[in-house]
């Protein structure tokens, strides 16, 4: 997804997040307030720990 968007001069951030209850880890692609491969509601349930 990141490479596809780069072809159109859109350079999003790849965000990795975790949550404690219940334990989970997840990543999503984000550009500003928009998420591309995940709903905002699900992404908001994780705490970002790294962004590339």
Protein Blocks (a to p, Z undefined) as FASTA:
>chain_A
ZZmmmmnopacdddddddfbdcdddddddehjbcfkbcfklmmmpccfbdZZ
